[in-house]
């Protein structure tokens, strides 16, 4: 490979690798936030609202310990209500 060709490849590979690495770091930080904080648990469980899942109170984090109060799920065939779940 000629020196000019190598420098052109490096000119594209380094920025592309940097973007991919930055994306992976941000994605990892987002997952850590969702699993490791109570606020992340609230956000994640709030996103389940579209699927018919509702939670009145969340204490803890998804990695545990986690306590859910007022958990309910409604679908066409099922109406489920649970007062308290501790995981």
PDB file of N, CA, C and O in Angstrom, chain B, residues numbered from 101:
ATOM      1  N   UNK B 101       0.848  -1.167   0.000  1.00  0.00           N
ATOM      2  CA  UNK B 101       0.000   0.000   0.000  1.00  0.00           C
ATOM      3  C   UNK B 101       0.902   1.242   0.000  1.00  0.00           C
ATOM      4  O   UNK B 101       1.885   1.313   0.738  1.00  0.00           O
ATOM      5  N   UNK B 102       0.554   2.191  -0.822  1.00  0.00           N
ATOM      6  CA  UNK B 102       1.371   3.402  -0.918  1.00  0.00           C
ATOM      7  C   UNK B 102       1.160   4.292   0.313  1.00  0.00           C
ATOM      8  O   UNK B 102       0.113   4.227   0.957  1.00  0.00           O
ATOM      9  N   UNK B 103       2.168   5.132   0.638  1.00  0.00           N
ATOM     10  CA  UNK B 103       2.038   6.029   1.800  1.00  0.00           C
ATOM     11  C   UNK B 103       0.829   6.957   1.693  1.00  0.00           C
ATOM     12  O   UNK B 103       0.178   7.259   2.693  1.00  0.00           O
ATOM     13  N   UNK B 104       0.536   7.406   0.475  1.00  0.00           N
ATOM     14  CA  UNK B 104      -0.618   8.305   0.308  1.00  0.00           C
ATOM     15  C   UNK B 104      -1.923   7.566   0.616  1.00  0.00           C
ATOM     16  O   UNK B 104      -2.825   8.126   1.239  1.00  0.00           O
ATOM     17  N   UNK B 105      -2.017   6.330   0.186  1.00  0.00           N
ATOM     18  CA  UNK B 105      -3.216   5.522   0.433  1.00  0.00           C
ATOM     19  C   UNK B 105      -3.390   5.286   1.930  1.00  0.00           C
ATOM     20  O   UNK B 105      -4.507   5.360   2.443  1.00  0.00           O
ATOM     21  N   UNK B 106      -2.275   4.998   2.648  1.00  0.00           N
ATOM     22  CA  UNK B 106      -2.347   4.772   4.097  1.00  0.00           C
ATOM     23  C   UNK B 106      -2.846   6.005   4.839  1.00  0.00           C
ATOM     24  O   UNK B 106      -3.660   5.888   5.755  1.00  0.00           O
ATOM     25  N   UNK B 107      -2.375   7.164   4.460  1.00  0.00           N
ATOM     26  CA  UNK B 107      -2.808   8.382   5.159  1.00  0.00           C
ATOM     27  C   UNK B 107      -4.284   8.662   4.897  1.00  0.00           C
ATOM     28  O   UNK B 107      -4.974   9.176   5.777  1.00  0.00           O
ATOM     29  N   UNK B 108      -4.783   8.333   3.700  1.00  0.00           N
ATOM     30  CA  UNK B 108      -6.204   8.513   3.395  1.00  0.00           C
ATOM     31  C   UNK B 108      -7.046   7.565   4.232  1.00  0.00           C
ATOM     32  O   UNK B 108      -8.093   7.952   4.751  1.00  0.00           O
ATOM     33  N   UNK B 109      -6.594   6.330   4.364  1.00  0.00           N
ATOM     34  CA  UNK B 109      -7.324   5.353   5.182  1.00  0.00           C
ATOM     35  C   UNK B 109      -7.342   5.808   6.638  1.00  0.00           C
ATOM     36  O   UNK B 109      -8.389   5.759   7.284  1.00  0.00           O
ATOM     37  N   UNK B 110      -6.205   6.249   7.161  1.00  0.00           N
ATOM     38  CA  UNK B 110      -6.152   6.741   8.546  1.00  0.00           C
ATOM     39  C   UNK B 110      -7.047   7.945   8.741  1.00  0.00           C
ATOM     40  O   UNK B 110      -7.665   8.107   9.793  1.00  0.00           O
ATOM     41  N   UNK B 111      -7.114   8.789   7.727  1.00  0.00           N
ATOM     42  CA  UNK B 111      -7.948   9.987   7.831  1.00  0.00           C
ATOM     43  C   UNK B 111      -9.414   9.618   8.015  1.00  0.00           C
ATOM     44  O   UNK B 111     -10.160  10.373   8.638  1.00  0.00           O
ATOM     45  N   UNK B 112      -9.841   8.481   7.490  1.00  0.00           N
ATOM     46  CA  UNK B 112     -11.233   8.054   7.653  1.00  0.00           C
ATOM     47  C   UNK B 112     -11.429   7.124   8.840  1.00  0.00           C
ATOM     48  O   UNK B 112     -12.450   7.204   9.524  1.00  0.00           O
ATOM     49  N   UNK B 113     -10.479   6.255   9.091  1.00  0.00           N
ATOM     50  CA  UNK B 113     -10.631   5.250  10.147  1.00  0.00           C
ATOM     51  C   UNK B 113     -10.630   5.880  11.538  1.00  0.00           C
ATOM     52  O   UNK B 113     -11.468   5.532  12.370  1.00  0.00           O
ATOM     53  N   UNK B 114      -9.713   6.791  11.803  1.00  0.00           N
ATOM     54  CA  UNK B 114      -9.615   7.378  13.144  1.00  0.00           C
ATOM     55  C   UNK B 114     -10.888   8.132  13.528  1.00  0.00           C
ATOM     56  O   UNK B 114     -11.401   7.895  14.622  1.00  0.00           O
ATOM     57  N   UNK B 115     -11.425   9.021  12.699  1.00  0.00           N
ATOM     58  CA  UNK B 115     -12.681   9.692  13.091  1.00  0.00           C
ATOM     59  C   UNK B 115     -13.860   8.722  13.204  1.00  0.00           C
ATOM     60  O   UNK B 115     -14.695   8.857  14.098  1.00  0.00           O
ATOM     61  N   UNK B 116     -13.924   7.752  12.301  1.00  0.00           N
ATOM     62  CA  UNK B 116     -15.013   6.776  12.357  1.00  0.00           C
ATOM     63  C   UNK B 116     -14.923   5.952  13.636  1.00  0.00           C
ATOM     64  O   UNK B 116     -15.935   5.733  14.303  1.00  0.00           O
ATOM     65  N   UNK B 117     -13.740   5.500  13.979  1.00  0.00           N
ATOM     66  CA  UNK B 117     -13.558   4.733  15.213  1.00  0.00           C
ATOM     67  C   UNK B 117     -13.887   5.600  16.430  1.00  0.00           C
ATOM     68  O   UNK B 117     -14.451   5.103  17.406  1.00  0.00           O
ATOM     69  N   UNK B 118     -13.547   6.871  16.383  1.00  0.00           N
ATOM     70  CA  UNK B 118     -13.859   7.778  17.494  1.00  0.00           C
ATOM     71  C   UNK B 118     -15.362   7.948  17.669  1.00  0.00           C
ATOM     72  O   UNK B 118     -15.856   7.973  18.796  1.00  0.00           O
ATOM     73  N   UNK B 119     -16.084   8.065  16.575  1.00  0.00           N
ATOM     74  CA  UNK B 119     -17.547   8.202  16.635  1.00  0.00           C
ATOM     75  C   UNK B 119     -18.174   6.928  17.186  1.00  0.00           C
ATOM     76  O   UNK B 119     -19.066   6.993  18.032  1.00  0.00           O
ATOM     77  N   UNK B 120     -17.716   5.774  16.715  1.00  0.00           N
ATOM     78  CA  UNK B 120     -18.247   4.499  17.199  1.00  0.00           C
ATOM     79  C   UNK B 120     -17.954   4.341  18.689  1.00  0.00           C
ATOM     80  O   UNK B 120     -18.830   3.924  19.447  1.00  0.00           O
ATOM     81  N   UNK B 121     -16.750   4.664  19.113  1.00  0.00           N
ATOM     82  CA  UNK B 121     -16.389   4.574  20.530  1.00  0.00           C
ATOM     83  C   UNK B 121     -17.233   5.519  21.374  1.00  0.00           C
ATOM     84  O   UNK B 121     -17.699   5.133  22.446  1.00  0.00           O
ATOM     85  N   UNK B 122     -17.436   6.742  20.915  1.00  0.00           N
ATOM     86  CA  UNK B 122     -18.264   7.699  21.651  1.00  0.00           C
ATOM     87  C   UNK B 122     -19.701   7.189  21.777  1.00  0.00           C
ATOM     88  O   UNK B 122     -20.317   7.321  22.834  1.00  0.00           O
ATOM     89  N   UNK B 123     -20.230   6.609  20.706  1.00  0.00           N
ATOM     90  CA  UNK B 123     -21.579   6.048  20.747  1.00  0.00           C
ATOM     91  C   UNK B 123     -21.666   4.919  21.770  1.00  0.00           C
ATOM     92  O   UNK B 123     -22.621   4.859  22.545  1.00  0.00           O
ATOM     93  N   UNK B 124     -20.684   4.032  21.779  1.00  0.00           N
ATOM     94  CA  UNK B 124     -20.691   2.915  22.721  1.00  0.00           C
ATOM     95  C   UNK B 124     -20.587   3.402  24.166  1.00  0.00           C
ATOM     96  O   UNK B 124     -21.244   2.851  25.050  1.00  0.00           O
ATOM     97  N   UNK B 125     -19.783   4.413  24.414  1.00  0.00           N
ATOM     98  CA  UNK B 125     -19.654   4.970  25.765  1.00  0.00           C
ATOM     99  C   UNK B 125     -20.976   5.597  26.201  1.00  0.00           C
ATOM    100  O   UNK B 125     -21.415   5.387  27.332  1.00  0.00           O
ATOM    101  N   UNK B 126     -21.611   6.362  25.320  1.00  0.00           N
ATOM    102  CA  UNK B 126     -22.900   6.978  25.658  1.00  0.00           C
ATOM    103  C   UNK B 126     -23.987   5.929  25.879  1.00  0.00           C
ATOM    104  O   UNK B 126     -24.797   6.052  26.798  1.00  0.00           O
ATOM    105  N   UNK B 127     -24.004   4.903  25.039  1.00  0.00           N
ATOM    106  CA  UNK B 127     -24.995   3.836  25.207  1.00  0.00           C
ATOM    107  C   UNK B 127     -24.777   3.117  26.536  1.00  0.00           C
ATOM    108  O   UNK B 127     -25.738   2.819  27.245  1.00  0.00           O
ATOM    109  N   UNK B 128     -23.536   2.840  26.874  1.00  0.00           N
ATOM    110  CA  UNK B 128     -23.232   2.190  28.146  1.00  0.00           C
ATOM    111  C   UNK B 128     -23.629   3.053  29.334  1.00  0.00           C
ATOM    112  O   UNK B 128     -24.152   2.554  30.330  1.00  0.00           O
ATOM    113  N   UNK B 129     -23.376   4.351  29.221  1.00  0.00           N
ATOM    114  CA  UNK B 129     -23.764   5.264  30.298  1.00  0.00           C
ATOM    115  C   UNK B 129     -25.284   5.304  30.443  1.00  0.00           C
ATOM    116  O   UNK B 129     -25.796   5.368  31.561  1.00  0.00           O
ATOM    117  N   UNK B 130     -26.004   5.269  29.333  1.00  0.00           N
ATOM    118  CA  UNK B 130     -27.467   5.267  29.383  1.00  0.00           C
ATOM    119  C   UNK B 130     -28.012   4.009  30.042  1.00  0.00           C
ATOM    120  O   UNK B 130     -28.939   4.079  30.849  1.00  0.00           O
ATOM    121  N   UNK B 131     -27.445   2.868  29.703  1.00  0.00           N
ATOM    122  CA  UNK B 131     -27.878   1.607  30.311  1.00  0.00           C
ATOM    123  C   UNK B 131     -27.552   1.610  31.800  1.00  0.00           C
ATOM    124  O   UNK B 131     -28.373   1.185  32.613  1.00  0.00           O
ATOM    125  N   UNK B 132     -26.370   2.082  32.165  1.00  0.00           N
ATOM    126  CA  UNK B 132     -25.999   2.156  33.585  1.00  0.00           C
ATOM    127  C   UNK B 132     -26.952   3.073  34.339  1.00  0.00           C
ATOM    128  O   UNK B 132     -27.333   2.774  35.470  1.00  0.00           O
ATOM    129  N   UNK B 133     -27.339   4.180  33.727  1.00  0.00           N
ATOM    130  CA  UNK B 133     -28.286   5.115  34.351  1.00  0.00           C
ATOM    131  C   UNK B 133     -29.643   4.438  34.555  1.00  0.00           C
ATOM    132  O   UNK B 133     -30.230   4.534  35.633  1.00  0.00           O
ATOM    133  N   UNK B 134     -30.138   3.756  33.525  1.00  0.00           N
ATOM    134  CA  UNK B 134     -31.453   3.122  33.633  1.00  0.00           C
ATOM    135  C   UNK B 134     -31.464   2.005  34.670  1.00  0.00           C
ATOM    136  O   UNK B 134     -32.436   1.862  35.413  1.00  0.00           O
ATOM    137  N   UNK B 135     -30.409   1.222  34.728  1.00  0.00           N
ATOM    138  CA  UNK B 135     -30.381   0.087  35.640  1.00  0.00           C
ATOM    139  C   UNK B 135     -29.927   0.452  37.049  1.00  0.00           C
ATOM    140  O   UNK B 135     -30.332  -0.193  38.016  1.00  0.00           O
ATOM    141  N   UNK B 136     -29.093   1.476  37.173  1.00  0.00           N
ATOM    142  CA  UNK B 136     -28.447   1.738  38.438  1.00  0.00           C
ATOM    143  C   UNK B 136     -28.994   2.878  39.265  1.00  0.00           C
ATOM    144  O   UNK B 136     -28.493   3.135  40.360  1.00  0.00           O
ATOM    145  N   UNK B 137     -30.020   3.579  38.768  1.00  0.00           N
ATOM    146  CA  UNK B 137     -30.574   4.690  39.528  1.00  0.00           C
ATOM    147  C   UNK B 137     -32.094   4.565  39.639  1.00  0.00           C
ATOM    148  O   UNK B 137     -32.749   3.958  38.792  1.00  0.00           O
ATOM    149  N   UNK B 138     -32.631   5.153  40.701  1.00  0.00           N
ATOM    150  CA  UNK B 138     -34.089   5.134  40.873  1.00  0.00           C
ATOM    151  C   UNK B 138     -34.768   5.946  39.769  1.00  0.00           C
ATOM    152  O   UNK B 138     -35.832   5.573  39.274  1.00  0.00           O
ATOM    153  N   UNK B 139     -34.146   7.051  39.396  1.00  0.00           N
ATOM    154  CA  UNK B 139     -34.701   7.880  38.322  1.00  0.00           C
ATOM    155  C   UNK B 139     -34.734   7.106  37.003  1.00  0.00           C
ATOM    156  O   UNK B 139     -35.681   7.239  36.228  1.00  0.00           O
ATOM    157  N   UNK B 140     -33.715   6.307  36.752  1.00  0.00           N
ATOM    158  CA  UNK B 140     -33.691   5.474  35.557  1.00  0.00           C
ATOM    159  C   UNK B 140     -34.771   4.410  35.584  1.00  0.00           C
ATOM    160  O   UNK B 140     -35.374   4.099  34.557  1.00  0.00           O
ATOM    161  N   UNK B 141     -35.016   3.847  36.772  1.00  0.00           N
ATOM    162  CA  UNK B 141     -36.096   2.871  36.916  1.00  0.00           C
ATOM    163  C   UNK B 141     -37.447   3.525  36.642  1.00  0.00           C
ATOM    164  O   UNK B 141     -38.303   2.942  35.977  1.00  0.00           O
ATOM    165  N   UNK B 142     -37.633   4.743  37.159  1.00  0.00           N
ATOM    166  CA  UNK B 142     -38.882   5.472  36.895  1.00  0.00           C
ATOM    167  C   UNK B 142     -39.077   5.704  35.407  1.00  0.00           C
ATOM    168  O   UNK B 142     -40.172   5.505  34.881  1.00  0.00           O
ATOM    169  N   UNK B 143     -38.016   6.122  34.726  1.00  0.00           N
ATOM    170  CA  UNK B 143     -38.107   6.394  33.290  1.00  0.00           C
ATOM    171  C   UNK B 143     -38.424   5.121  32.518  1.00  0.00           C
ATOM    172  O   UNK B 143     -39.282   5.117  31.635  1.00  0.00           O
ATOM    173  N   UNK B 144     -37.722   4.034  32.860  1.00  0.00           N
ATOM    174  CA  UNK B 144     -37.920   2.761  32.153  1.00  0.00           C
ATOM    175  C   UNK B 144     -39.330   2.230  32.377  1.00  0.00           C
ATOM    176  O   UNK B 144     -39.993   1.809  31.428  1.00  0.00           O
ATOM    177  N   UNK B 145     -39.789   2.246  33.615  1.00  0.00           N
ATOM    178  CA  UNK B 145     -41.135   1.756  33.904  1.00  0.00           C
ATOM    179  C   UNK B 145     -42.194   2.684  33.314  1.00  0.00           C
ATOM    180  O   UNK B 145     -43.275   2.231  32.936  1.00  0.00           O
ATOM    181  N   UNK B 146     -41.892   3.965  33.237  1.00  0.00           N
ATOM    182  CA  UNK B 146     -42.807   4.903  32.586  1.00  0.00           C
ATOM    183  C   UNK B 146     -42.956   4.605  31.102  1.00  0.00           C
ATOM    184  O   UNK B 146     -44.027   4.802  30.528  1.00  0.00           O
ATOM    185  N   UNK B 147     -41.884   4.130  30.482  1.00  0.00           N
ATOM    186  CA  UNK B 147     -41.939   3.779  29.062  1.00  0.00           C
ATOM    187  C   UNK B 147     -42.829   2.559  28.827  1.00  0.00           C
ATOM    188  O   UNK B 147     -43.343   2.374  27.724  1.00  0.00           O
ATOM    189  N   UNK B 148     -43.017   1.727  29.850  1.00  0.00           N
ATOM    190  CA  UNK B 148     -43.890   0.556  29.723  1.00  0.00           C
ATOM    191  C   UNK B 148     -45.371   0.927  29.748  1.00  0.00           C
ATOM    192  O   UNK B 148     -46.233   0.085  29.494  1.00  0.00           O
ATOM    193  N   UNK B 149     -45.660   2.184  30.055  1.00  0.00           N
ATOM    194  CA  UNK B 149     -47.052   2.657  30.102  1.00  0.00           C
ATOM    195  C   UNK B 149     -47.758   2.401  28.768  1.00  0.00           C
ATOM    196  O   UNK B 149     -48.948   2.087  28.742  1.00  0.00           O
ATOM    197  N   UNK B 150     -47.030   2.533  27.679  1.00  0.00           N
ATOM    198  CA  UNK B 150     -47.622   2.289  26.340  1.00  0.00           C
ATOM    199  C   UNK B 150     -48.109   0.856  26.170  1.00  0.00           C
ATOM    200  O   UNK B 150     -49.009   0.585  25.375  1.00  0.00           O
ATOM    201  N   UNK B 151     -47.504  -0.060  26.927  1.00  0.00           N
ATOM    202  CA  UNK B 151     -47.886  -1.470  26.827  1.00  0.00           C
ATOM    203  C   UNK B 151     -48.982  -1.848  27.807  1.00  0.00           C
ATOM    204  O   UNK B 151     -49.368  -3.014  27.890  1.00  0.00           O
ATOM    205  N   UNK B 152     -49.487  -0.871  28.550  1.00  0.00           N
ATOM    206  CA  UNK B 152     -50.565  -1.130  29.494  1.00  0.00           C
ATOM    207  C   UNK B 152     -50.104  -1.350  30.917  1.00  0.00           C
ATOM    208  O   UNK B 152     -50.922  -1.661  31.783  1.00  0.00           O
ATOM    209  N   UNK B 153     -48.819  -1.199  31.186  1.00  0.00           N
ATOM    210  CA  UNK B 153     -48.276  -1.384  32.535  1.00  0.00           C
ATOM    211  C   UNK B 153     -48.257  -0.037  33.241  1.00  0.00           C
ATOM    212  O   UNK B 153     -47.778   0.952  32.688  1.00  0.00           O
ATOM    213  N   UNK B 154     -48.772   0.001  34.450  1.00  0.00           N
ATOM    214  CA  UNK B 154     -48.765   1.229  35.245  1.00  0.00           C
ATOM    215  C   UNK B 154     -48.224   0.926  36.629  1.00  0.00           C
ATOM    216  O   UNK B 154     -48.528  -0.114  37.213  1.00  0.00           O
ATOM    217  N   UNK B 155     -47.421   1.839  37.144  1.00  0.00           N
ATOM    218  CA  UNK B 155     -46.855   1.710  38.484  1.00  0.00           C
ATOM    219  C   UNK B 155     -47.067   3.031  39.197  1.00  0.00           C
ATOM    220  O   UNK B 155     -46.696   4.087  38.684  1.00  0.00           O
ATOM    221  N   UNK B 156     -47.668   2.974  40.389  1.00  0.00           N
ATOM    222  CA  UNK B 156     -47.919   4.197  41.150  1.00  0.00           C
ATOM    223  C   UNK B 156     -46.673   4.700  41.871  1.00  0.00           C
ATOM    224  O   UNK B 156     -46.432   5.905  41.932  1.00  0.00           O
ATOM    225  N   UNK B 157     -45.877   3.776  42.420  1.00  0.00           N
ATOM    226  CA  UNK B 157     -44.712   4.188  43.209  1.00  0.00           C
ATOM    227  C   UNK B 157     -43.548   3.229  42.960  1.00  0.00           C
ATOM    228  O   UNK B 157     -43.720   2.011  42.932  1.00  0.00           O
ATOM    229  N   UNK B 158     -42.369   3.808  42.782  1.00  0.00           N
ATOM    230  CA  UNK B 158     -41.147   3.029  42.567  1.00  0.00           C
ATOM    231  C   UNK B 158     -40.127   3.434  43.614  1.00  0.00           C
ATOM    232  O   UNK B 158     -39.868   4.620  43.815  1.00  0.00           O
ATOM    233  N   UNK B 159     -39.552   2.446  44.279  1.00  0.00           N
ATOM    234  CA  UNK B 159     -38.463   2.694  45.222  1.00  0.00           C
ATOM    235  C   UNK B 159     -37.338   1.727  44.895  1.00  0.00           C
ATOM    236  O   UNK B 159     -37.546   0.515  44.847  1.00  0.00           O
ATOM    237  N   UNK B 160     -36.151   2.262  44.672  1.00  0.00           N
ATOM    238  CA  UNK B 160     -35.007   1.415  44.367  1.00  0.00           C
ATOM    239  C   UNK B 160     -34.604   1.536  42.912  1.00  0.00           C
ATOM    240  O   UNK B 160     -35.022   2.452  42.203  1.00  0.00           O
ATOM    241  N   UNK B 161     -33.792   0.602  42.491  1.00  0.00           N
ATOM    242  CA  UNK B 161     -33.276   0.618  41.116  1.00  0.00           C
ATOM    243  C   UNK B 161     -33.504  -0.735  40.481  1.00  0.00           C
ATOM    244  O   UNK B 161     -33.731  -1.720  41.183  1.00  0.00           O
ATOM    245  N   UNK B 162     -33.447  -0.796  39.177  1.00  0.00           N
ATOM    246  CA  UNK B 162     -33.742  -2.036  38.475  1.00  0.00           C
ATOM    247  C   UNK B 162     -32.751  -3.144  38.804  1.00  0.00           C
ATOM    248  O   UNK B 162     -33.108  -4.321  38.749  1.00  0.00           O
ATOM    249  N   UNK B 163     -31.515  -2.794  39.143  1.00  0.00           N
ATOM    250  CA  UNK B 163     -30.541  -3.812  39.541  1.00  0.00           C
ATOM    251  C   UNK B 163     -30.825  -4.357  40.932  1.00  0.00           C
ATOM    252  O   UNK B 163     -30.263  -5.381  41.322  1.00  0.00           O
ATOM    253  N   UNK B 164     -31.688  -3.687  41.683  1.00  0.00           N
ATOM    254  CA  UNK B 164     -32.108  -4.157  42.981  1.00  0.00           C
ATOM    255  C   UNK B 164     -31.444  -3.398  44.103  1.00  0.00           C
ATOM    256  O   UNK B 164     -30.389  -2.796  43.901  1.00  0.00           O
ATOM    257  N   UNK B 165     -32.020  -3.410  45.250  1.00  0.00           N
ATOM    258  CA  UNK B 165     -33.389  -3.865  45.514  1.00  0.00           C
ATOM    259  C   UNK B 165     -34.415  -2.907  44.901  1.00  0.00           C
ATOM    260  O   UNK B 165     -34.163  -1.709  44.772  1.00  0.00           O
ATOM    261  N   UNK B 166     -35.556  -3.449  44.531  1.00  0.00           N
ATOM    262  CA  UNK B 166     -36.604  -2.666  43.867  1.00  0.00           C
ATOM    263  C   UNK B 166     -37.948  -3.002  44.498  1.00  0.00           C
ATOM    264  O   UNK B 166     -38.272  -4.169  44.715  1.00  0.00           O
ATOM    265  N   UNK B 167     -38.720  -1.967  44.788  1.00  0.00           N
ATOM    266  CA  UNK B 167     -40.067  -2.150  45.318  1.00  0.00           C
ATOM    267  C   UNK B 167     -41.032  -1.342  44.463  1.00  0.00           C
ATOM    268  O   UNK B 167     -40.844  -0.143  44.252  1.00  0.00           O
ATOM    269  N   UNK B 168     -42.060  -2.012  43.979  1.00  0.00           N
ATOM    270  CA  UNK B 168     -43.099  -1.372  43.170  1.00  0.00           C
ATOM    271  C   UNK B 168     -44.411  -1.445  43.933  1.00  0.00           C
ATOM    272  O   UNK B 168     -44.763  -2.484  44.490  1.00  0.00           O
ATOM    273  N   UNK B 169     -45.118  -0.347  43.951  1.00  0.00           N
ATOM    274  CA  UNK B 169     -46.444  -0.308  44.586  1.00  0.00           C
ATOM    275  C   UNK B 169     -47.470   0.147  43.555  1.00  0.00           C
ATOM    276  O   UNK B 169     -47.194   0.993  42.704  1.00  0.00           O
ATOM    277  N   UNK B 170     -48.652  -0.434  43.657  1.00  0.00           N
ATOM    278  CA  UNK B 170     -49.723  -0.068  42.743  1.00  0.00           C
ATOM    279  C   UNK B 170     -49.445  -0.500  41.314  1.00  0.00           C
ATOM    280  O   UNK B 170     -49.694   0.260  40.378  1.00  0.00           O
ATOM    281  N   UNK B 171     -48.939  -1.697  41.135  1.00  0.00           N
ATOM    282  CA  UNK B 171     -48.620  -2.224  39.807  1.00  0.00           C
ATOM    283  C   UNK B 171     -49.895  -2.755  39.156  1.00  0.00           C
ATOM    284  O   UNK B 171     -50.628  -3.538  39.760  1.00  0.00           O
ATOM    285  N   UNK B 172     -50.148  -2.333  37.944  1.00  0.00           N
ATOM    286  CA  UNK B 172     -51.325  -2.839  37.235  1.00  0.00           C
ATOM    287  C   UNK B 172     -51.005  -3.024  35.749  1.00  0.00           C
ATOM    288  O   UNK B 172     -50.173  -2.324  35.173  1.00  0.00           O
ATOM    289  N   UNK B 173     -51.696  -3.989  35.162  1.00  0.00           N
ATOM    290  CA  UNK B 173     -51.555  -4.274  33.739  1.00  0.00           C
ATOM    291  C   UNK B 173     -52.934  -4.570  33.186  1.00  0.00           C
ATOM    292  O   UNK B 173     -53.692  -5.361  33.748  1.00  0.00           O
ATOM    293  N   UNK B 174     -53.243  -3.925  32.085  1.00  0.00           N
ATOM    294  CA  UNK B 174     -54.529  -4.159  31.450  1.00  0.00           C
ATOM    295  C   UNK B 174     -54.329  -4.472  29.979  1.00  0.00           C
ATOM    296  O   UNK B 174     -53.604  -3.777  29.267  1.00  0.00           O
ATOM    297  N   UNK B 175     -54.982  -5.523  29.548  1.00  0.00           N
ATOM    298  CA  UNK B 175     -55.016  -5.867  28.131  1.00  0.00           C
ATOM    299  C   UNK B 175     -56.441  -6.287  27.807  1.00  0.00           C
ATOM    300  O   UNK B 175     -57.332  -6.208  28.653  1.00  0.00           O
ATOM    301  N   UNK B 176     -56.640  -6.724  26.605  1.00  0.00           N
ATOM    302  CA  UNK B 176     -57.976  -7.130  26.180  1.00  0.00           C
ATOM    303  C   UNK B 176     -58.488  -8.317  26.991  1.00  0.00           C
ATOM    304  O   UNK B 176     -59.679  -8.403  27.292  1.00  0.00           O
ATOM    305  N   UNK B 177     -57.582  -9.235  27.347  1.00  0.00           N
ATOM    306  CA  UNK B 177     -57.981 -10.462  28.031  1.00  0.00           C
ATOM    307  C   UNK B 177     -57.622 -10.511  29.513  1.00  0.00           C
ATOM    308  O   UNK B 177     -58.021 -11.445  30.209  1.00  0.00           O
ATOM    309  N   UNK B 178     -56.882  -9.529  30.005  1.00  0.00           N
ATOM    310  CA  UNK B 178     -56.361  -9.622  31.360  1.00  0.00           C
ATOM    311  C   UNK B 178     -56.401  -8.275  32.059  1.00  0.00           C
ATOM    312  O   UNK B 178     -56.079  -7.242  31.471  1.00  0.00           O
ATOM    313  N   UNK B 179     -56.800  -8.302  33.318  1.00  0.00           N
ATOM    314  CA  UNK B 179     -56.749  -7.112  34.175  1.00  0.00           C
ATOM    315  C   UNK B 179     -56.055  -7.543  35.461  1.00  0.00           C
ATOM    316  O   UNK B 179     -56.654  -8.214  36.301  1.00  0.00           O
ATOM    317  N   UNK B 180     -54.809  -7.160  35.608  1.00  0.00           N
ATOM    318  CA  UNK B 180     -53.994  -7.586  36.736  1.00  0.00           C
ATOM    319  C   UNK B 180     -53.661  -6.393  37.608  1.00  0.00           C
ATOM    320  O   UNK B 180     -53.236  -5.352  37.105  1.00  0.00           O
ATOM    321  N   UNK B 181     -53.853  -6.536  38.926  1.00  0.00           N
ATOM    322  CA  UNK B 181     -53.515  -5.484  39.880  1.00  0.00           C
ATOM    323  C   UNK B 181     -52.774  -6.111  41.050  1.00  0.00           C
ATOM    324  O   UNK B 181     -53.228  -7.086  41.649  1.00  0.00           O
ATOM    325  N   UNK B 182     -51.619  -5.527  41.359  1.00  0.00           N
ATOM    326  CA  UNK B 182     -50.790  -6.023  42.461  1.00  0.00           C
ATOM    327  C   UNK B 182     -50.488  -4.835  43.364  1.00  0.00           C
ATOM    328  O   UNK B 182     -50.059  -3.784  42.889  1.00  0.00           O
ATOM    329  N   UNK B 183     -50.712  -4.999  44.666  1.00  0.00           N
ATOM    330  CA  UNK B 183     -50.484  -3.911  45.609  1.00  0.00           C
ATOM    331  C   UNK B 183     -49.025  -3.592  45.809  1.00  0.00           C
ATOM    332  O   UNK B 183     -48.642  -2.423  45.829  1.00  0.00           O
ATOM    333  N   UNK B 184     -48.186  -4.635  45.961  1.00  0.00           N
ATOM    334  CA  UNK B 184     -46.764  -4.411  46.248  1.00  0.00           C
ATOM    335  C   UNK B 184     -45.954  -5.577  45.700  1.00  0.00           C
ATOM    336  O   UNK B 184     -46.316  -6.743  45.861  1.00  0.00           O
ATOM    337  N   UNK B 185     -44.846  -5.230  45.048  1.00  0.00           N
ATOM    338  CA  UNK B 185     -43.891  -6.224  44.548  1.00  0.00           C
ATOM    339  C   UNK B 185     -42.514  -5.800  45.021  1.00  0.00           C
ATOM    340  O   UNK B 185     -42.113  -4.652  44.831  1.00  0.00           O
ATOM    341  N   UNK B 186     -41.789  -6.720  45.636  1.00  0.00           N
ATOM    342  CA  UNK B 186     -40.422  -6.451  46.077  1.00  0.00           C
ATOM    343  C   UNK B 186     -39.485  -7.415  45.356  1.00  0.00           C
ATOM    344  O   UNK B 186     -39.678  -8.631  45.393  1.00  0.00           O
ATOM    345  N   UNK B 187     -38.493  -6.870  44.714  1.00  0.00           N
ATOM    346  CA  UNK B 187     -37.511  -7.700  43.987  1.00  0.00           C
ATOM    347  C   UNK B 187     -36.123  -7.460  44.529  1.00  0.00           C
ATOM    348  O   UNK B 187     -35.161  -8.062  44.052  1.00  0.00           O
TER     349      UNK B 187
END
